[in-house]
Amino acid sequence: MARILVLDDVLDAVILIEKILTRKGHDIQTFTAEEDAIKHAESNRIDLAILDIKLKKMSGIQVLEQLKKLQPKMKAIMLTGYPTIESAQEAIELGAKEYCVKPIDKQELEEKVAEVLAR
């Protein structure tokens, strides 16, 4: 069982991801605000962060950068409805291991989470 932080500014997206991954036995903490997710990471271990790239106040890349400073061993998967080569490269440079395109596919998400956690 992994401790997974999920951050997306769309409430339905975090609820969907939480349902999918809770069934797999993971401990999921969901957030729709960047500062709440970062504050949680200051005092709680996170094995994996699943972050949307487009958020309200910051980009998912900026959040990933802050989370990695707090938890260098944390792994990450980025979510986006607008995939670009630039955002993919930037996310990978900061340590994101995978990239999921929205709308979220249940099987793809389960496989990528299992794969990233196994590394």
Backbone atoms as SQL, in Angstrom:
CREATE TABLE atoms (id INTEGER PRIMARY KEY, chain TEXT, resi INTEGER, resn TEXT, atom TEXT, x REAL, y REAL, z REAL);
INSERT INTO atoms VALUES
  (1, 'A', 1, 'MET', 'N', 0.835, -1.182, 0.000),
  (2, 'A', 1, 'MET', 'CA', 0.000, 0.000, 0.000),
  (3, 'A', 1, 'MET', 'C', 0.880, 1.245, 0.000),
  (4, 'A', 2, 'ALA', 'N', 0.567, 2.151, -0.907),
  (5, 'A', 2, 'ALA', 'CA', 1.349, 3.382, -1.016),
  (6, 'A', 2, 'ALA', 'C', 0.537, 4.576, -0.521),
  (7, 'A', 3, 'ARG', 'N', 1.256, 5.590, -0.062),
  (8, 'A', 3, 'ARG', 'CA', 0.618, 6.862, 0.303),
  (9, 'A', 3, 'ARG', 'C', 0.689, 7.750, -0.933),
  (10, 'A', 4, 'ILE', 'N', -0.487, 8.091, -1.452),
  (11, 'A', 4, 'ILE', 'CA', -0.558, 8.820, -2.714),
  (12, 'A', 4, 'ILE', 'C', -1.271, 10.153, -2.514),
  (13, 'A', 5, 'LEU', 'N', -0.630, 11.215, -2.970),
  (14, 'A', 5, 'LEU', 'CA', -1.223, 12.552, -2.966),
  (15, 'A', 5, 'LEU', 'C', -1.767, 12.819, -4.368),
  (16, 'A', 6, 'VAL', 'N', -3.013, 13.272, -4.453),
  (17, 'A', 6, 'VAL', 'CA', -3.625, 13.592, -5.741),
  (18, 'A', 6, 'VAL', 'C', -4.009, 15.066, -5.722),
  (19, 'A', 7, 'LEU', 'N', -3.547, 15.814, -6.722),
  (20, 'A', 7, 'LEU', 'CA', -3.863, 17.236, -6.835),
  (21, 'A', 7, 'LEU', 'C', -4.390, 17.542, -8.225),
  (22, 'A', 8, 'ASP', 'N', -5.625, 18.017, -8.269),
  (23, 'A', 8, 'ASP', 'CA', -6.251, 18.460, -9.518),
  (24, 'A', 8, 'ASP', 'C', -7.249, 19.536, -9.132),
  (25, 'A', 9, 'ASP', 'N', -7.357, 20.585, -9.910),
  (26, 'A', 9, 'ASP', 'CA', -8.299, 21.645, -9.557),
  (27, 'A', 9, 'ASP', 'C', -9.748, 21.270, -9.873),
  (28, 'A', 10, 'VAL', 'N', -9.952, 20.117, -10.517),
  (29, 'A', 10, 'VAL', 'CA', -11.305, 19.625, -10.810),
  (30, 'A', 10, 'VAL', 'C', -11.663, 18.557, -9.780),
  (31, 'A', 11, 'LEU', 'N', -12.653, 18.846, -8.949),
  (32, 'A', 11, 'LEU', 'CA', -13.044, 17.934, -7.875),
  (33, 'A', 11, 'LEU', 'C', -13.419, 16.548, -8.395),
  (34, 'A', 12, 'ASP', 'N', -14.150, 16.477, -9.501),
  (35, 'A', 12, 'ASP', 'CA', -14.548, 15.176, -10.054),
  (36, 'A', 12, 'ASP', 'C', -13.338, 14.312, -10.401),
  (37, 'A', 13, 'ALA', 'N', -12.274, 14.929, -10.862),
  (38, 'A', 13, 'ALA', 'CA', -11.063, 14.175, -11.222),
  (39, 'A', 13, 'ALA', 'C', -10.415, 13.557, -9.990),
  (40, 'A', 14, 'VAL', 'N', -10.297, 14.329, -8.894),
  (41, 'A', 14, 'VAL', 'CA', -9.667, 13.761, -7.696),
  (42, 'A', 14, 'VAL', 'C', -10.543, 12.668, -7.090),
  (43, 'A', 15, 'ILE', 'N', -11.869, 12.842, -7.157),
  (44, 'A', 15, 'ILE', 'CA', -12.779, 11.815, -6.632),
  (45, 'A', 15, 'ILE', 'C', -12.632, 10.526, -7.444),
  (46, 'A', 16, 'LEU', 'N', -12.563, 10.641, -8.764),
  (47, 'A', 16, 'LEU', 'CA', -12.408, 9.467, -9.633),
  (48, 'A', 16, 'LEU', 'C', -11.097, 8.737, -9.337),
  (49, 'A', 17, 'ILE', 'N', -10.005, 9.477, -9.272),
  (50, 'A', 17, 'ILE', 'CA', -8.696, 8.863, -9.000),
  (51, 'A', 17, 'ILE', 'C', -8.701, 8.204, -7.622),
  (52, 'A', 18, 'GLU', 'N', -9.287, 8.879, -6.644),
  (53, 'A', 18, 'GLU', 'CA', -9.360, 8.321, -5.292),
  (54, 'A', 18, 'GLU', 'C', -10.123, 6.994, -5.295),
  (55, 'A', 19, 'LYS', 'N', -11.254, 6.942, -5.975),
  (56, 'A', 19, 'LYS', 'CA', -12.041, 5.695, -6.034),
  (57, 'A', 19, 'LYS', 'C', -11.247, 4.567, -6.681),
  (58, 'A', 20, 'ILE', 'N', -10.607, 4.863, -7.799),
  (59, 'A', 20, 'ILE', 'CA', -9.840, 3.842, -8.533),
  (60, 'A', 20, 'ILE', 'C', -8.708, 3.289, -7.664),
  (61, 'A', 21, 'LEU', 'N', -7.939, 4.182, -7.034),
  (62, 'A', 21, 'LEU', 'CA', -6.739, 3.741, -6.314),
  (63, 'A', 21, 'LEU', 'C', -7.021, 3.239, -4.902),
  (64, 'A', 22, 'THR', 'N', -8.112, 3.678, -4.285),
  (65, 'A', 22, 'THR', 'CA', -8.495, 3.141, -2.977),
  (66, 'A', 22, 'THR', 'C', -8.849, 1.664, -3.120),
  (67, 'A', 23, 'ARG', 'N', -9.485, 1.309, -4.217),
  (68, 'A', 23, 'ARG', 'CA', -9.835, -0.104, -4.467),
  (69, 'A', 23, 'ARG', 'C', -8.589, -0.979, -4.601),
  (70, 'A', 24, 'LYS', 'N', -7.473, -0.357, -4.953),
  (71, 'A', 24, 'LYS', 'CA', -6.208, -1.088, -5.065),
  (72, 'A', 24, 'LYS', 'C', -5.468, -1.134, -3.730),
  (73, 'A', 25, 'GLY', 'N', -6.076, -0.569, -2.678),
  (74, 'A', 25, 'GLY', 'CA', -5.486, -0.650, -1.347),
  (75, 'A', 25, 'GLY', 'C', -4.582, 0.500, -0.960),
  (76, 'A', 26, 'HIS', 'N', -4.528, 1.543, -1.766),
  (77, 'A', 26, 'HIS', 'CA', -3.646, 2.674, -1.467),
  (78, 'A', 26, 'HIS', 'C', -4.314, 3.670, -0.520),
  (79, 'A', 27, 'ASP', 'N', -3.486, 4.400, 0.210),
  (80, 'A', 27, 'ASP', 'CA', -3.933, 5.471, 1.099),
  (81, 'A', 27, 'ASP', 'C', -3.877, 6.759, 0.273),
  (82, 'A', 28, 'ILE', 'N', -5.040, 7.322, -0.038),
  (83, 'A', 28, 'ILE', 'CA', -5.122, 8.467, -0.949),
  (84, 'A', 28, 'ILE', 'C', -5.492, 9.734, -0.184),
  (85, 'A', 29, 'GLN', 'N', -4.747, 10.796, -0.436),
  (86, 'A', 29, 'GLN', 'CA', -5.077, 12.125, 0.080),
  (87, 'A', 29, 'GLN', 'C', -5.325, 13.017, -1.137),
  (88, 'A', 30, 'THR', 'N', -6.513, 13.625, -1.216),
  (89, 'A', 30, 'THR', 'CA', -6.857, 14.419, -2.386),
  (90, 'A', 30, 'THR', 'C', -6.905, 15.908, -2.061),
  (91, 'A', 31, 'PHE', 'N', -6.528, 16.699, -3.057),
  (92, 'A', 31, 'PHE', 'CA', -6.494, 18.151, -2.903),
  (93, 'A', 31, 'PHE', 'C', -6.918, 18.820, -4.198),
  (94, 'A', 32, 'THR', 'N', -7.580, 19.982, -4.052),
  (95, 'A', 32, 'THR', 'CA', -7.918, 20.799, -5.223),
  (96, 'A', 32, 'THR', 'C', -7.186, 22.139, -5.167),
  (97, 'A', 33, 'ALA', 'N', -6.458, 22.384, -4.079),
  (98, 'A', 33, 'ALA', 'CA', -5.682, 23.623, -3.931),
  (99, 'A', 33, 'ALA', 'C', -4.208, 23.291, -3.735),
  (100, 'A', 34, 'GLU', 'N', -3.380, 23.978, -4.500),
  (101, 'A', 34, 'GLU', 'CA', -1.939, 23.719, -4.480),
  (102, 'A', 34, 'GLU', 'C', -1.333, 23.867, -3.089),
  (103, 'A', 35, 'GLU', 'N', -1.673, 24.969, -2.388),
  (104, 'A', 35, 'GLU', 'CA', -1.045, 25.210, -1.084),
  (105, 'A', 35, 'GLU', 'C', -1.437, 24.149, -0.061),
  (106, 'A', 36, 'ASP', 'N', -2.647, 23.593, -0.168),
  (107, 'A', 36, 'ASP', 'CA', -3.062, 22.528, 0.752),
  (108, 'A', 36, 'ASP', 'C', -2.241, 21.259, 0.527),
  (109, 'A', 37, 'ALA', 'N', -1.990, 20.945, -0.739),
  (110, 'A', 37, 'ALA', 'CA', -1.195, 19.755, -1.071),
  (111, 'A', 37, 'ALA', 'C', 0.243, 19.909, -0.569),
  (112, 'A', 38, 'ILE', 'N', 0.812, 21.087, -0.766),
  (113, 'A', 38, 'ILE', 'CA', 2.192, 21.339, -0.334),
  (114, 'A', 38, 'ILE', 'C', 2.280, 21.293, 1.192),
  (115, 'A', 39, 'LYS', 'N', 1.309, 21.892, 1.868),
  (116, 'A', 39, 'LYS', 'CA', 1.283, 21.881, 3.343),
  (117, 'A', 39, 'LYS', 'C', 1.200, 20.441, 3.864),
  (118, 'A', 40, 'HIS', 'N', 0.372, 19.607, 3.217),
  (119, 'A', 40, 'HIS', 'CA', 0.259, 18.198, 3.607),
  (120, 'A', 40, 'HIS', 'C', 1.619, 17.497, 3.484),
  (121, 'A', 41, 'ALA', 'N', 2.347, 17.808, 2.412),
  (122, 'A', 41, 'ALA', 'CA', 3.635, 17.157, 2.156),
  (123, 'A', 41, 'ALA', 'C', 4.708, 17.559, 3.165),
  (124, 'A', 42, 'GLU', 'N', 4.512, 18.682, 3.833),
  (125, 'A', 42, 'GLU', 'CA', 5.496, 19.134, 4.822),
  (126, 'A', 42, 'GLU', 'C', 5.549, 18.216, 6.034),
  (127, 'A', 43, 'SER', 'N', 4.431, 17.554, 6.351),
  (128, 'A', 43, 'SER', 'CA', 4.396, 16.747, 7.570),
  (129, 'A', 43, 'SER', 'C', 3.914, 15.307, 7.362),
  (130, 'A', 44, 'ASN', 'N', 3.734, 14.888, 6.115),
  (131, 'A', 44, 'ASN', 'CA', 3.276, 13.527, 5.839),
  (132, 'A', 44, 'ASN', 'C', 4.118, 12.900, 4.726),
  (133, 'A', 45, 'ARG', 'N', 4.495, 11.644, 4.910),
  (134, 'A', 45, 'ARG', 'CA', 5.253, 10.934, 3.878),
  (135, 'A', 45, 'ARG', 'C', 4.359, 10.716, 2.655),
  (136, 'A', 46, 'ILE', 'N', 4.932, 10.915, 1.498),
  (137, 'A', 46, 'ILE', 'CA', 4.222, 10.670, 0.243),
  (138, 'A', 46, 'ILE', 'C', 5.099, 9.779, -0.616),
  (139, 'A', 47, 'ASP', 'N', 4.527, 8.666, -1.073),
  (140, 'A', 47, 'ASP', 'CA', 5.266, 7.771, -1.964),
  (141, 'A', 47, 'ASP', 'C', 5.125, 8.207, -3.419),
  (142, 'A', 48, 'LEU', 'N', 3.928, 8.713, -3.740),
  (143, 'A', 48, 'LEU', 'CA', 3.626, 9.075, -5.126),
  (144, 'A', 48, 'LEU', 'C', 2.703, 10.279, -5.141),
  (145, 'A', 49, 'ALA', 'N', 3.009, 11.234, -6.013),
  (146, 'A', 49, 'ALA', 'CA', 2.116, 12.380, -6.232),
  (147, 'A', 49, 'ALA', 'C', 1.566, 12.275, -7.645),
  (148, 'A', 50, 'ILE', 'N', 0.254, 12.447, -7.771),
  (149, 'A', 50, 'ILE', 'CA', -0.400, 12.493, -9.078),
  (150, 'A', 50, 'ILE', 'C', -0.908, 13.919, -9.227),
  (151, 'A', 51, 'LEU', 'N', -0.304, 14.663, -10.152),
  (152, 'A', 51, 'LEU', 'CA', -0.528, 16.101, -10.257),
  (153, 'A', 51, 'LEU', 'C', -1.018, 16.495, -11.639),
  (154, 'A', 52, 'ASP', 'N', -2.065, 17.316, -11.666),
  (155, 'A', 52, 'ASP', 'CA', -2.509, 17.894, -12.925),
  (156, 'A', 52, 'ASP', 'C', -1.520, 18.996, -13.297),
  (157, 'A', 53, 'ILE', 'N', -1.223, 19.145, -14.566),
  (158, 'A', 53, 'ILE', 'CA', -0.280, 20.177, -14.984),
  (159, 'A', 53, 'ILE', 'C', -0.927, 21.564, -14.931),
  (160, 'A', 54, 'LYS', 'N', -2.188, 21.655, -15.339),
  (161, 'A', 54, 'LYS', 'CA', -2.873, 22.965, -15.335),
  (162, 'A', 54, 'LYS', 'C', -3.703, 23.091, -14.065),
  (163, 'A', 55, 'LEU', 'N', -3.254, 23.986, -13.190),
  (164, 'A', 55, 'LEU', 'CA', -3.946, 24.247, -11.933),
  (165, 'A', 55, 'LEU', 'C', -4.338, 25.727, -11.898),
  (166, 'A', 56, 'LYS', 'N', -4.936, 26.161, -10.797),
  (167, 'A', 56, 'LYS', 'CA', -5.414, 27.545, -10.726),
  (168, 'A', 56, 'LYS', 'C', -4.309, 28.567, -10.454),
  (169, 'A', 57, 'LYS', 'N', -3.507, 28.342, -9.405),
  (170, 'A', 57, 'LYS', 'CA', -2.524, 29.349, -8.983),
  (171, 'A', 57, 'LYS', 'C', -1.104, 29.057, -9.467),
  (172, 'A', 58, 'MET', 'N', -0.779, 27.790, -9.564),
  (173, 'A', 58, 'MET', 'CA', 0.566, 27.371, -9.965),
  (174, 'A', 58, 'MET', 'C', 0.388, 26.303, -11.046),
  (175, 'A', 59, 'SER', 'N', 1.475, 25.946, -11.686),
  (176, 'A', 59, 'SER', 'CA', 1.399, 24.794, -12.593),
  (177, 'A', 59, 'SER', 'C', 1.730, 23.543, -11.794),
  (178, 'A', 60, 'GLY', 'N', 1.312, 22.399, -12.295),
  (179, 'A', 60, 'GLY', 'CA', 1.660, 21.143, -11.653),
  (180, 'A', 60, 'GLY', 'C', 3.175, 20.949, -11.603),
  (181, 'A', 61, 'ILE', 'N', 3.869, 21.510, -12.581),
  (182, 'A', 61, 'ILE', 'CA', 5.334, 21.432, -12.622),
  (183, 'A', 61, 'ILE', 'C', 5.917, 22.187, -11.424),
  (184, 'A', 62, 'GLN', 'N', 5.373, 23.382, -11.132),
  (185, 'A', 62, 'GLN', 'CA', 5.849, 24.164, -9.984),
  (186, 'A', 62, 'GLN', 'C', 5.562, 23.440, -8.671),
  (187, 'A', 63, 'VAL', 'N', 4.386, 22.814, -8.582),
  (188, 'A', 63, 'VAL', 'CA', 4.046, 22.056, -7.379),
  (189, 'A', 63, 'VAL', 'C', 5.003, 20.872, -7.237),
  (190, 'A', 64, 'LEU', 'N', 5.264, 20.174, -8.332),
  (191, 'A', 64, 'LEU', 'CA', 6.191, 19.040, -8.308),
  (192, 'A', 64, 'LEU', 'C', 7.557, 19.488, -7.799),
  (193, 'A', 65, 'GLU', 'N', 8.018, 20.622, -8.269),
  (194, 'A', 65, 'GLU', 'CA', 9.315, 21.150, -7.848),
  (195, 'A', 65, 'GLU', 'C', 9.338, 21.365, -6.323),
  (196, 'A', 66, 'GLN', 'N', 8.276, 21.944, -5.770),
  (197, 'A', 66, 'GLN', 'CA', 8.221, 22.173, -4.319),
  (198, 'A', 66, 'GLN', 'C', 8.110, 20.866, -3.543),
  (199, 'A', 67, 'LEU', 'N', 7.297, 19.940, -4.048),
  (200, 'A', 67, 'LEU', 'CA', 7.142, 18.649, -3.365),
  (201, 'A', 67, 'LEU', 'C', 8.459, 17.877, -3.348),
  (202, 'A', 68, 'LYS', 'N', 9.210, 17.933, -4.448),
  (203, 'A', 68, 'LYS', 'CA', 10.485, 17.218, -4.528),
  (204, 'A', 68, 'LYS', 'C', 11.505, 17.791, -3.543),
  (205, 'A', 69, 'LYS', 'N', 11.421, 19.095, -3.259),
  (206, 'A', 69, 'LYS', 'CA', 12.319, 19.690, -2.258),
  (207, 'A', 69, 'LYS', 'C', 11.985, 19.147, -0.872),
  (208, 'A', 70, 'LEU', 'N', 10.697, 18.940, -0.617),
  (209, 'A', 70, 'LEU', 'CA', 10.251, 18.422, 0.680),
  (210, 'A', 70, 'LEU', 'C', 10.478, 16.917, 0.803),
  (211, 'A', 71, 'GLN', 'N', 10.275, 16.207, -0.303),
  (212, 'A', 71, 'GLN', 'CA', 10.344, 14.739, -0.300),
  (213, 'A', 71, 'GLN', 'C', 11.087, 14.254, -1.554),
  (214, 'A', 72, 'PRO', 'N', 12.401, 14.298, -1.525),
  (215, 'A', 72, 'PRO', 'CA', 13.202, 13.963, -2.714),
  (216, 'A', 72, 'PRO', 'C', 12.952, 12.556, -3.279),
  (217, 'A', 73, 'LYS', 'N', 12.550, 11.603, -2.436),
  (218, 'A', 73, 'LYS', 'CA', 12.346, 10.233, -2.911),
  (219, 'A', 73, 'LYS', 'C', 10.956, 9.993, -3.492),
  (220, 'A', 74, 'MET', 'N', 10.074, 10.983, -3.353),
  (221, 'A', 74, 'MET', 'CA', 8.709, 10.849, -3.855),
  (222, 'A', 74, 'MET', 'C', 8.716, 10.679, -5.376),
  (223, 'A', 75, 'LYS', 'N', 7.831, 9.802, -5.847),
  (224, 'A', 75, 'LYS', 'CA', 7.676, 9.602, -7.288),
  (225, 'A', 75, 'LYS', 'C', 6.475, 10.412, -7.754),
  (226, 'A', 76, 'ALA', 'N', 6.372, 10.646, -9.065),
  (227, 'A', 76, 'ALA', 'CA', 5.268, 11.477, -9.555),
  (228, 'A', 76, 'ALA', 'C', 4.762, 11.013, -10.910),
  (229, 'A', 77, 'ILE', 'N', 3.460, 11.227, -11.096),
  (230, 'A', 77, 'ILE', 'CA', 2.791, 11.025, -12.379),
  (231, 'A', 77, 'ILE', 'C', 2.064, 12.331, -12.676),
  (232, 'A', 78, 'MET', 'N', 2.236, 12.850, -13.872),
  (233, 'A', 78, 'MET', 'CA', 1.569, 14.090, -14.256),
  (234, 'A', 78, 'MET', 'C', 0.313, 13.764, -15.063),
  (235, 'A', 79, 'LEU', 'N', -0.714, 14.579, -14.869),
  (236, 'A', 79, 'LEU', 'CA', -1.967, 14.456, -15.611),
  (237, 'A', 79, 'LEU', 'C', -2.140, 15.691, -16.480),
  (238, 'A', 80, 'THR', 'N', -2.685, 15.508, -17.671),
  (239, 'A', 80, 'THR', 'CA', -2.981, 16.678, -18.483),
  (240, 'A', 80, 'THR', 'C', -4.038, 16.376, -19.532),
  (241, 'A', 81, 'GLY', 'N', -4.817, 17.386, -19.810),
  (242, 'A', 81, 'GLY', 'CA', -5.756, 17.313, -20.923),
  (243, 'A', 81, 'GLY', 'C', -5.135, 17.946, -22.149),
  (244, 'A', 82, 'TYR', 'N', -3.955, 18.554, -21.968),
  (245, 'A', 82, 'TYR', 'CA', -3.280, 19.292, -23.038),
  (246, 'A', 82, 'TYR', 'C', -1.819, 18.856, -23.132),
  (247, 'A', 83, 'PRO', 'N', -1.564, 17.654, -23.624),
  (248, 'A', 83, 'PRO', 'CA', -0.175, 17.178, -23.648),
  (249, 'A', 83, 'PRO', 'C', 0.692, 17.937, -24.651),
  (250, 'A', 84, 'THR', 'N', 1.873, 18.348, -24.199),
  (251, 'A', 84, 'THR', 'CA', 2.858, 18.957, -25.093),
  (252, 'A', 84, 'THR', 'C', 4.210, 18.319, -24.804),
  (253, 'A', 85, 'ILE', 'N', 5.079, 18.363, -25.767),
  (254, 'A', 85, 'ILE', 'CA', 6.426, 17.814, -25.591),
  (255, 'A', 85, 'ILE', 'C', 7.167, 18.606, -24.511),
  (256, 'A', 86, 'GLU', 'N', 6.973, 19.937, -24.503),
  (257, 'A', 86, 'GLU', 'CA', 7.666, 20.788, -23.534),
  (258, 'A', 86, 'GLU', 'C', 7.279, 20.432, -22.103),
  (259, 'A', 87, 'SER', 'N', 5.967, 20.300, -21.855),
  (260, 'A', 87, 'SER', 'CA', 5.548, 19.995, -20.484),
  (261, 'A', 87, 'SER', 'C', 5.993, 18.598, -20.077),
  (262, 'A', 88, 'ALA', 'N', 5.990, 17.669, -21.006),
  (263, 'A', 88, 'ALA', 'CA', 6.448, 16.306, -20.704),
  (264, 'A', 88, 'ALA', 'C', 7.928, 16.315, -20.334),
  (265, 'A', 89, 'GLN', 'N', 8.742, 17.026, -21.121),
  (266, 'A', 89, 'GLN', 'CA', 10.179, 17.088, -20.847),
  (267, 'A', 89, 'GLN', 'C', 10.457, 17.742, -19.495),
  (268, 'A', 90, 'GLU', 'N', 9.763, 18.828, -19.219),
  (269, 'A', 90, 'GLU', 'CA', 9.974, 19.542, -17.960),
  (270, 'A', 90, 'GLU', 'C', 9.603, 18.657, -16.775),
  (271, 'A', 91, 'ALA', 'N', 8.477, 17.960, -16.881),
  (272, 'A', 91, 'ALA', 'CA', 8.029, 17.074, -15.802),
  (273, 'A', 91, 'ALA', 'C', 9.031, 15.946, -15.569),
  (274, 'A', 92, 'ILE', 'N', 9.546, 15.373, -16.645),
  (275, 'A', 92, 'ILE', 'CA', 10.508, 14.271, -16.536),
  (276, 'A', 92, 'ILE', 'C', 11.814, 14.759, -15.910),
  (277, 'A', 93, 'GLU', 'N', 12.257, 15.963, -16.288),
  (278, 'A', 93, 'GLU', 'CA', 13.478, 16.526, -15.703),
  (279, 'A', 93, 'GLU', 'C', 13.348, 16.710, -14.190),
  (280, 'A', 94, 'LEU', 'N', 12.121, 17.007, -13.735),
  (281, 'A', 94, 'LEU', 'CA', 11.891, 17.192, -12.299),
  (282, 'A', 94, 'LEU', 'C', 11.607, 15.879, -11.583),
  (283, 'A', 95, 'GLY', 'N', 11.590, 14.782, -12.314),
  (284, 'A', 95, 'GLY', 'CA', 11.447, 13.484, -11.670),
  (285, 'A', 95, 'GLY', 'C', 10.120, 12.790, -11.854),
  (286, 'A', 96, 'ALA', 'N', 9.225, 13.342, -12.671),
  (287, 'A', 96, 'ALA', 'CA', 7.970, 12.626, -12.945),
  (288, 'A', 96, 'ALA', 'C', 8.316, 11.378, -13.752),
  (289, 'A', 97, 'LYS', 'N', 7.707, 10.264, -13.396),
  (290, 'A', 97, 'LYS', 'CA', 8.032, 8.999, -14.050),
  (291, 'A', 97, 'LYS', 'C', 7.055, 8.651, -15.175),
  (292, 'A', 98, 'GLU', 'N', 5.870, 9.220, -15.142),
  (293, 'A', 98, 'GLU', 'CA', 4.850, 8.902, -16.137),
  (294, 'A', 98, 'GLU', 'C', 3.994, 10.116, -16.398),
  (295, 'A', 99, 'TYR', 'N', 3.164, 10.000, -17.416),
  (296, 'A', 99, 'TYR', 'CA', 2.327, 11.063, -17.910),
  (297, 'A', 99, 'TYR', 'C', 1.006, 10.418, -18.281),
  (298, 'A', 100, 'CYS', 'N', -0.119, 10.863, -17.760),
  (299, 'A', 100, 'CYS', 'CA', -1.438, 10.343, -18.136),
  (300, 'A', 100, 'CYS', 'C', -2.240, 11.458, -18.791),
  (301, 'A', 101, 'VAL', 'N', -2.884, 11.145, -19.890),
  (302, 'A', 101, 'VAL', 'CA', -3.699, 12.123, -20.597),
  (303, 'A', 101, 'VAL', 'C', -5.150, 11.967, -20.156),
  (304, 'A', 102, 'LYS', 'N', -5.794, 13.100, -19.892),
  (305, 'A', 102, 'LYS', 'CA', -7.213, 13.090, -19.537),
  (306, 'A', 102, 'LYS', 'C', -8.040, 12.964, -20.806),
  (307, 'A', 103, 'PRO', 'N', -9.237, 12.430, -20.776),
  (308, 'A', 103, 'PRO', 'CA', -9.896, 11.886, -19.596),
  (309, 'A', 103, 'PRO', 'C', -9.175, 10.636, -19.071),
  (310, 'A', 104, 'ILE', 'N', -9.245, 10.458, -17.766),
  (311, 'A', 104, 'ILE', 'CA', -8.523, 9.385, -17.085),
  (312, 'A', 104, 'ILE', 'C', -9.108, 8.023, -17.447),
  (313, 'A', 105, 'ASP', 'N', -8.225, 7.147, -17.890),
  (314, 'A', 105, 'ASP', 'CA', -8.606, 5.771, -18.195),
  (315, 'A', 105, 'ASP', 'C', -8.231, 4.917, -16.981),
  (316, 'A', 106, 'LYS', 'N', -9.225, 4.230, -16.410),
  (317, 'A', 106, 'LYS', 'CA', -9.035, 3.451, -15.181),
  (318, 'A', 106, 'LYS', 'C', -7.877, 2.464, -15.304),
  (319, 'A', 107, 'GLN', 'N', -7.874, 1.663, -16.360),
  (320, 'A', 107, 'GLN', 'CA', -6.838, 0.642, -16.521),
  (321, 'A', 107, 'GLN', 'C', -5.457, 1.267, -16.707),
  (322, 'A', 108, 'GLU', 'N', -5.383, 2.326, -17.510),
  (323, 'A', 108, 'GLU', 'CA', -4.098, 2.991, -17.733),
  (324, 'A', 108, 'GLU', 'C', -3.555, 3.563, -16.424),
  (325, 'A', 109, 'LEU', 'N', -4.425, 4.197, -15.635),
  (326, 'A', 109, 'LEU', 'CA', -4.000, 4.770, -14.355),
  (327, 'A', 109, 'LEU', 'C', -3.497, 3.679, -13.419),
  (328, 'A', 110, 'GLU', 'N', -4.259, 2.593, -13.280),
  (329, 'A', 110, 'GLU', 'CA', -3.845, 1.490, -12.401),
  (330, 'A', 110, 'GLU', 'C', -2.490, 0.929, -12.827),
  (331, 'A', 111, 'GLU', 'N', -2.298, 0.738, -14.134),
  (332, 'A', 111, 'GLU', 'CA', -1.041, 0.176, -14.640),
  (333, 'A', 111, 'GLU', 'C', 0.133, 1.116, -14.396),
  (334, 'A', 112, 'LYS', 'N', -0.069, 2.409, -14.679),
  (335, 'A', 112, 'LYS', 'CA', 1.038, 3.360, -14.508),
  (336, 'A', 112, 'LYS', 'C', 1.408, 3.536, -13.040),
  (337, 'A', 113, 'VAL', 'N', 0.405, 3.549, -12.155),
  (338, 'A', 113, 'VAL', 'CA', 0.684, 3.659, -10.712),
  (339, 'A', 113, 'VAL', 'C', 1.464, 2.440, -10.250),
  (340, 'A', 114, 'ALA', 'N', 1.032, 1.247, -10.642),
  (341, 'A', 114, 'ALA', 'CA', 1.725, 0.020, -10.247),
  (342, 'A', 114, 'ALA', 'C', 3.157, 0.015, -10.774),
  (343, 'A', 115, 'GLU', 'N', 3.326, 0.446, -12.023),
  (344, 'A', 115, 'GLU', 'CA', 4.639, 0.458, -12.659),
  (345, 'A', 115, 'GLU', 'C', 5.588, 1.441, -11.956),
  (346, 'A', 116, 'VAL', 'N', 5.105, 2.646, -11.693),
  (347, 'A', 116, 'VAL', 'CA', 5.942, 3.677, -11.059),
  (348, 'A', 116, 'VAL', 'C', 6.320, 3.251, -9.630),
  (349, 'A', 117, 'LEU', 'N', 5.366, 2.710, -8.886),
  (350, 'A', 117, 'LEU', 'CA', 5.652, 2.283, -7.505),
  (351, 'A', 117, 'LEU', 'C', 6.619, 1.103, -7.449),
  (352, 'A', 118, 'ALA', 'N', 6.614, 0.268, -8.489),
  (353, 'A', 118, 'ALA', 'CA', 7.483, -0.906, -8.520),
  (354, 'A', 118, 'ALA', 'C', 8.945, -0.532, -8.815),
  (355, 'A', 119, 'ARG', 'N', 9.171, 0.631, -9.386),
  (356, 'A', 119, 'ARG', 'CA', 10.531, 1.043, -9.760),
  (357, 'A', 119, 'ARG', 'C', 11.369, 1.357, -8.538);
